[in-house]
């Protein structure tokens, strides 16, 4: 199965993937410590016969009724293949199964999240906040 929950041995690959994107100003960086602390939040996309992680995304519980989708990133050569959408759907499915129906993301790419039924709140000095009521 290409999407699975992240494991301890995925953390360094997750960080490298996030770091590449954060250096381009596309997302916030994540330290190794933060990734280990929140490992259970992460999903990864992998393919048989291919080394490393192709994509990752996290669903972080913020409060009793609120979750954040964060750290969505897909290898550049694998973008526009539906991998990001599959990762988002895995996170949304988990959130809903836990009874979380208010889900948001801070993003520099609001158009991507609109495909997933998000409503948008904008702040010109920060990433766009995307919210979804499931």
Secondary structure, DSSP 8 states (H G I E B T S, - for coil): --EEE--GGGHHHHHHHHHHHHHTTSS----HHHHHHTGGGEEEE--TT--S-SEEEEEEEEETTEEEEEEEEE-GGGTTSSHHHHHHHHHHHHHHHTT--EEEEEES-HHHHHTTT-EEE--TTS-EEEEEE-
